[in-house]
Amino acid sequence: MSLPPGRAAKVSLSGWGRFGSEESSAYRPGSWRDAADAVLVAPEPTLLARGLGRSYGDSALNGGGALLLTERLGRILGLDAASLTVTCEGGTSLARLLAFLLPRGFFLPVVPGTRFVSVGGALAADVHGKNHHVDGTIGRHVEELTLLTASGEVLRCSPAENAGAFDATIGGMGLTGVILSARLRLLPVETPLVRVVKRRAKDLDELLRRLEEEERLSRYSVAWIDGLARGGSLGRGVLMRGDHVPLSELPRGKAARAEIAETGGPSVPLDAPPFLLGPATVSAFNALYYAAGRDSTTLSPLAGFFFPLDAVGKWNRLYGRRGFVQYQALFPRETAAEGCRRVLEEISRERAASFLAVLKTTGPEGRGLLSFPRPGVTLALDVPNVGAPLRPLARRLDEIVLKGGGRLYLAKDALTDAGTFAAMYPRLAEFRAARNRLDPGRRFSSSQARRLGLVEPS
């Protein structure tokens, strides 16, 4: 391996929100055997697999321990068109996988808001997308995975084989071992286009009502919210729902096949100055976006609909050197209106400017013991690091979520505490027990896991 145990590189890394950084040792295995060697021999007390580092907080950090960087374990191992499955290594990026699949007439059944995540990371977070109300999380579409455990054993896991390990690994944030490979079910698509219907809503009540009414009309639905609107306009936004365009409806002159690039667009070259995403700038942007969101039906390329932020590389630099956190909460449907309203009121009152605020409806609960989604409504907001007021603001938001019977998403969390998290996830004790059976020596760990008590002290 390029960085053998005992001679690891020292790296200082952060989450995508750049909300603090931590130093770790780093290993870059080039094979499954190299990965097993690192797990068994690396002298650091704990180890964690890290893909492309797109989780926002500290879930892919392991300060004082070791990281297993998986980008060299990114091979596509096979496509079975007859059974609609693809097999790949855990370090494969969704971008690489989609660039391979789309020209062959396939799409992934679930994708998050960026294609620059690894398959292993996507399964570890049990990611969801704009179609959760229809298709659930990605974990529902995994036929099988292979898991490298702390003992060096490679387990084959599925809903039928080693099901306990499978349920702890899906959504388990890398704490059960290293996902070496996975076999995923695929969605056939005939064209590279999505028909997008936009509907503007004047306030939160109208937006939630439209989401509930129109989610049945399309496979995909999502809403953008003006996170700084106040008063009677609180929660105003634009609903967008979409469906894949069949070949029979492809407009004349449009290509029937297209690739999704493995790389993104031009990158933000420097950290932006603090005023760039201050309240005044974001308020102006939100007003323009809302005005442009009038009712319409258009055709959109797949990448533009599913991954709009990927058009700008390193867009996290727009929040400046201090970084940001993303706060994503899920409320049951019966408390969603009040819960979302109170969260938006707190954000607006604090003037914690967020140009990215997204509302989605969610469907069936994920299979994983720590899977985030269940039936309800999820609200995600980027919150700049405003310094001292940020943690008290997060505590107030946590109280709102708890009171509404909701929960936070581990892949986004950077600030909650162990007691709050335990109150939100009733299967936490079950996860700990399953994890301890797989890793009794507590080899796999992360900074987030220690902060939230997902792993017990060794």
C-alpha positions in Angstrom: 0.0 0.0 0.0 1.2 3.5 -0.7 1.1 4.5 3.0 2.0 1.4 5.0 1.2 1.1 8.7 3.7 3.0 10.8 4.5 5.5 8.0 1.1 7.1 7.5 0.8 10.7 6.4 -0.5 13.3 8.8 -3.4 15.2 7.5 -5.6 18.0 8.8 -9.1 17.6 7.4 -12.6 19.1 8.0 -16.1 18.2 7.0 -17.7 19.9 4.0 -19.0 22.7 6.2 -15.4 23.5 7.1 -16.5 23.9 10.7 -13.3 23.1 12.4 -10.5 20.7 11.3 -8.8 17.8 13.0 -5.5 16.0 12.5 -5.3 12.3 11.8 -3.0 9.7 10.3 -4.1 8.8 6.7 -3.7 5.5 4.8 -4.6 5.2 1.1 -5.0 1.5 0.3 -4.9 0.3 -3.3 -6.4 -3.1 -2.7 -8.7 -4.9 -0.2 -5.6 -6.6 1.2 -4.0 -3.3 1.9 -7.2 -2.1 3.6 -7.2 -5.2 5.8 -3.5 -4.6 6.7 -4.3 -1.1 7.8 -7.2 -2.2 9.9 -5.1 -5.0 11.6 -1.7 -3.3 11.9 -2.0 0.5 11.9 -0.8 1.6 15.3 -3.4 4.3 15.9 -6.0 3.3 18.4 -9.0 3.9 16.1 -9.7 3.9 12.4 -12.4 5.2 10.1 -13.0 4.8 6.4 -13.5 8.2 4.6 -14.7 8.6 1.1 -15.0 12.0 -0.6 -15.6 14.0 2.6 -19.0 15.4 1.8 -20.6 14.9 5.2 -20.9 18.3 6.7 -19.8 17.9 10.3 -17.4 15.5 12.0 -18.8 12.2 11.0 -15.9 11.5 8.6 -13.2 12.9 11.0 -11.2 10.9 13.5 -9.0 13.3 15.4 -6.1 11.6 17.0 -6.8 8.3 15.2 -6.4 7.1 11.6 -8.5 7.6 8.4 -8.6 5.0 5.6 -9.0 7.1 2.5 -10.9 5.0 -0.1 -10.6 6.9 -3.4 -8.2 4.2 -4.8 -10.8 1.5 -4.1 -13.2 2.8 -6.8 -13.6 0.1 -9.4 -16.8 -0.7 -11.2 -16.9 -4.5 -10.9 -19.8 -5.5 -13.1 -23.1 -4.6 -14.7 -25.9 -7.1 -15.0 -28.4 -5.5 -17.3 -30.8 -8.4 -17.1 -31.2 -8.3 -13.4 -30.9 -4.4 -13.3 -27.9 -4.4 -10.9 -24.4 -3.0 -10.8 -21.5 -4.0 -8.5 -18.8 -1.6 -7.5 -16.2 -1.0 -4.8 -17.1 1.2 -1.9 -14.7 4.0 -2.9 -16.5 4.5 -6.3 -18.0 7.9 -6.6 -21.6 8.3 -7.6 -20.2 10.6 -10.4 -18.1 7.8 -11.8 -20.9 5.3 -11.5 -23.5 7.6 -13.2 -21.0 8.4 -16.0 -20.8 4.7 -16.6 -24.5 3.9 -16.2 -26.4 6.7 -18.0 -25.1 6.0 -21.5 -26.2 2.4 -21.0 -29.8 3.5 -20.1 -29.6 3.3 -16.3 -29.8 5.6 -13.3 -29.4 5.1 -9.6 -32.7 4.5 -7.8 -31.7 7.1 -5.1 -29.2 9.9 -5.2 -28.5 12.7 -2.7 -28.0 16.4 -3.6 -24.4 15.8 -4.9 -22.9 13.1 -7.0 -19.5 13.7 -5.4 -20.0 11.1 -2.6 -18.6 7.6 -2.5 -20.9 4.5 -2.6 -19.6 3.4 0.8 -20.3 6.9 2.2 -23.8 6.9 0.7 -24.6 3.5 2.3 -23.0 4.5 5.6 -25.3 7.6 5.7 -28.2 5.7 4.1 -28.8 8.7 1.9 -32.1 9.8 0.6 -33.2 12.0 -2.3 -36.0 13.9 -3.9 -37.9 10.6 -4.3 -37.9 9.4 -0.7 -41.7 9.5 -0.5 -41.8 7.0 -3.4 -38.6 4.9 -3.2 -37.2 5.3 0.3 -33.4 5.5 1.1 -30.6 3.9 -0.9 -30.4 1.1 1.7 -33.7 -0.3 0.3 -31.9 -0.8 -3.0 -28.8 -2.7 -1.8 -28.9 -6.4 -2.7 -25.6 -7.2 -1.0 -22.5 -5.6 0.4 -19.1 -6.8 1.6 -17.9 -5.5 5.0 -14.3 -5.6 6.2 -14.5 -6.0 10.0 -12.1 -5.2 12.7 -10.8 -8.8 12.8 -9.9 -8.7 9.2 -12.8 -10.9 8.2 -14.8 -10.0 5.1 -18.5 -10.5 5.7 -21.1 -10.8 2.9 -24.1 -8.9 4.2 -27.6 -8.6 2.8 -31.2 -8.5 4.2 -31.0 -12.4 4.1 -27.4 -13.0 5.1 -25.8 -11.5 8.2 -28.8 -9.3 8.3 -27.9 -7.9 11.7 -24.6 -6.6 10.4 -26.4 -5.3 7.3 -28.9 -3.3 9.4 -26.1 -1.8 11.5 -24.0 -0.9 8.5 -26.7 0.8 6.5 -26.8 4.2 8.1 -24.1 3.2 10.6 -21.7 6.0 9.6 -18.8 3.6 9.1 -18.7 2.4 12.6 -19.1 -1.3 11.8 -16.2 -1.6 9.4 -15.2 -0.7 5.9 -17.7 -1.2 3.0 -15.5 -2.8 0.3 -18.2 -3.4 -2.3 -21.9 -3.3 -2.9 -24.4 -4.6 -5.4 -27.1 -2.0 -6.2 -30.4 -2.2 -8.0 -30.8 0.2 -10.9 -33.5 2.3 -12.5 -33.9 2.1 -16.3 -34.2 5.5 -17.9 -34.7 6.2 -21.6 -33.5 9.8 -21.9 -31.2 12.2 -20.0 -34.0 14.6 -19.2 -36.4 15.4 -16.4 -39.7 17.1 -16.9 -39.8 19.7 -14.1 -43.0 21.4 -12.8 -42.6 24.5 -10.7 -45.2 26.0 -8.4 -44.7 29.1 -6.3 -46.1 29.3 -2.7 -46.6 32.5 -0.8 -46.0 31.1 2.7 -45.2 27.9 4.6 -48.7 26.7 4.9 -49.3 26.9 1.2 -45.9 25.3 0.5 -46.6 22.3 2.8 -50.1 21.9 1.4 -48.8 21.8 -2.2 -46.0 19.4 -1.3 -48.5 17.0 0.2 -51.0 17.4 -2.7 -48.5 17.1 -5.5 -46.0 14.5 -4.2 -48.4 11.9 -5.6 -48.1 13.4 -9.1 -44.3 12.8 -9.6 -41.5 10.5 -8.6 -39.4 13.4 -7.4 -40.3 16.5 -5.4 -38.5 19.2 -3.4 -39.1 22.7 -2.4 -36.8 25.7 -2.0 -37.6 28.0 0.9 -36.7 31.6 1.5 -35.0 31.1 4.9 -35.0 34.8 5.7 -38.6 35.7 4.9 -40.6 37.0 7.8 -44.2 37.8 8.9 -46.8 36.8 6.4 -44.2 35.6 3.9 -42.5 33.2 6.4 -41.7 30.0 4.6 -42.5 31.2 1.1 -40.9 29.1 -1.5 -40.9 27.2 -4.8 -42.0 23.6 -5.2 -40.3 21.6 -7.9 -41.4 18.1 -8.9 -40.0 16.0 -11.7 -40.2 12.8 -13.7 -37.8 11.1 -16.1 -38.8 11.9 -19.7 -39.6 8.7 -21.7 -38.2 8.3 -25.2 -41.6 8.6 -26.8 -41.8 12.2 -25.4 -38.3 13.3 -26.3 -38.4 16.6 -28.2 -37.2 16.5 -31.7 -33.5 17.3 -31.9 -32.7 16.3 -28.3 -30.1 13.6 -27.7 -31.4 10.3 -26.4 -28.3 9.6 -24.3 -25.9 11.8 -22.4 -23.2 11.4 -19.8 -23.0 12.9 -16.4 -19.4 14.2 -16.0 -17.2 12.7 -13.3 -15.9 16.2 -12.5 -17.7 19.3 -11.5 -17.8 22.9 -12.9 -15.3 25.7 -12.2 -14.3 26.0 -8.6 -14.5 28.9 -6.2 -10.8 29.9 -6.0 -10.7 31.6 -2.6 -12.6 31.9 0.7 -15.2 34.5 0.2 -15.3 37.6 2.4 -17.9 37.5 5.2 -20.2 40.0 3.7 -20.7 38.0 0.5 -23.3 35.7 2.1 -24.4 38.2 4.8 -28.1 38.8 5.5 -28.4 41.6 2.9 -26.9 39.7 0.1 -28.8 36.5 0.8 -32.1 38.4 1.2 -31.6 39.9 -2.3 -30.7 36.5 -3.8 -33.8 34.9 -2.2 -36.1 37.6 -3.5 -34.8 37.2 -7.0 -35.0 33.4 -6.8 -38.6 33.5 -5.5 -39.5 36.0 -8.3 -38.0 33.7 -10.9 -39.8 30.6 -9.6 -43.2 31.4 -11.2 -45.3 28.5 -12.3 -43.9 26.6 -15.3 -43.1 23.3 -16.9 -39.7 22.8 -18.4 -37.2 20.1 -19.4 -34.0 19.9 -17.4 -30.8 17.8 -17.8 -30.4 15.2 -15.1 -27.4 16.9 -13.6 -29.2 20.2 -13.4 -32.2 18.8 -11.6 -30.5 16.4 -9.2 -27.1 18.1 -8.6 -27.5 21.9 -9.1 -24.7 22.8 -6.6 -22.2 20.5 -8.4 -22.0 23.1 -11.1 -19.8 25.1 -8.8 -16.7 23.3 -7.4 -15.7 24.0 -3.8 -18.9 26.1 -3.3 -18.4 25.7 0.5 -15.8 28.4 0.2 -18.6 30.9 -0.4 -19.2 30.8 3.4 -15.7 32.1 4.1 -13.0 30.8 6.3 -15.2 30.3 9.3 -17.4 27.8 7.5 -20.9 26.8 8.2 -23.1 24.0 9.4 -26.1 22.4 7.8 -29.0 21.8 10.1 -31.3 19.1 8.8 -34.3 18.1 10.9 -37.2 15.7 10.2 -40.7 16.2 11.7 -43.6 13.8 11.6 -46.3 15.2 9.4 -48.6 16.0 12.2 -46.0 18.4 13.8 -44.2 19.5 10.6 -46.1 22.8 10.1 -45.4 24.1 13.6 -41.9 22.6 13.8 -40.7 24.1 10.5 -42.3 27.4 11.3 -40.5 27.7 14.6 -37.2 26.7 13.1 -37.6 29.3 10.3 -38.5 31.9 12.9 -35.4 31.2 14.9 -33.2 31.4 11.8 -34.8 34.6 10.6 -34.7 36.2 14.0 -31.0 35.4 14.3 -30.4 36.6 10.7 -28.4 33.5 10.2 -28.6 33.9 6.4 -29.2 30.7 4.4 -29.4 30.8 0.7 -29.8 27.0 0.7 -33.0 26.0 2.5 -34.7 22.8 1.3 -38.0 21.1 2.2 -38.9 17.5 1.2 -41.5 15.0 2.2 -40.3 11.6 3.4 -41.8 8.1 3.2 -41.0 4.7 4.7 -38.5 4.4 7.5 -35.0 3.2 6.5 -34.0 -0.3 7.3 -30.8 0.8 9.1 -30.8 1.0 12.9 -29.7 4.7 12.6 -31.3 5.6 9.3 -32.5 9.1 9.4 -35.8 9.2 7.3 -39.2 8.1 8.4 -42.6 9.4 7.3 -42.7 13.2 7.6 -41.2 16.4 6.3 -37.5 17.3 6.4 -36.1 20.8 6.4 -32.4 21.5 5.7 -30.8 24.9 6.1 -27.2 26.0 5.7 -26.3 28.2 8.7 -23.1 30.3 8.5 -20.7 30.1 11.4 -21.7 33.3 13.2 -19.4 32.6 16.1 -20.6 32.6 19.7 -24.4 32.7 18.9 -24.2 29.5 16.8 -24.2 26.9 19.6 -27.1 28.5 21.6 -29.0 28.8 18.3 -28.4 25.1 17.6 -29.6 24.2 21.2 -32.9 26.1 20.6 -33.4 24.4 17.3 -32.7 21.0 18.9 -35.4 21.7 21.5 -37.9 22.5 18.8 -37.1 19.3 17.0 -37.4 17.2 20.2 -40.7 18.8 21.1 -42.0 18.0 17.7 -41.0 14.3 17.9 -38.3 14.8 15.2 -34.7 13.9 14.6 -31.5 15.2 13.1 -29.4 13.7 10.3 -26.0 12.3 11.3 -24.5 13.1 7.9 -25.2 16.8 8.5 -24.9 17.2 12.3 -22.0 19.1 13.8 -23.4 20.5 17.1 -25.9 18.3 18.9 -25.1 16.4 22.1 -25.4 12.8 23.2 -28.5 13.2 25.2 -30.4 15.0 22.5 -29.4 12.4 19.9 -30.3 9.5 22.1 -33.8 11.0 22.6 -34.2 11.2 18.8 -33.1 7.6 17.9 -34.9 4.9 19.9 -32.8 2.1 18.2 -29.5 3.5 19.5 -29.0 0.8 22.1 -29.8 -1.8 19.5 -27.1 -0.3 17.2 -24.5 -0.2 20.0 -25.1 -3.9 20.7 -24.8 -4.8 17.0 -21.7 -2.7 16.6 -20.1 -4.2 19.7 -20.7 -7.7 18.3 -18.9 -6.8 15.1 -16.2 -4.7 16.7 -15.7 -5.7 20.4 -12.4 -4.0 20.6 -13.9 -0.7 19.4 -11.4 -0.3 16.5 -13.8 1.8 14.3 -14.6 5.2 15.6 -15.1 8.9 14.6 -15.1 12.3 16.2 -18.9 12.4 15.9 -19.4 8.9 17.3 -17.5 9.9 20.4 -19.3 13.2 20.7 -22.7 11.5 20.5 -22.0 8.3 22.4 -22.5 6.1 19.3 -19.5 4.2 20.4 -18.7 3.5 24.0 -15.2 4.4 25.4 -12.7 1.6 25.1 
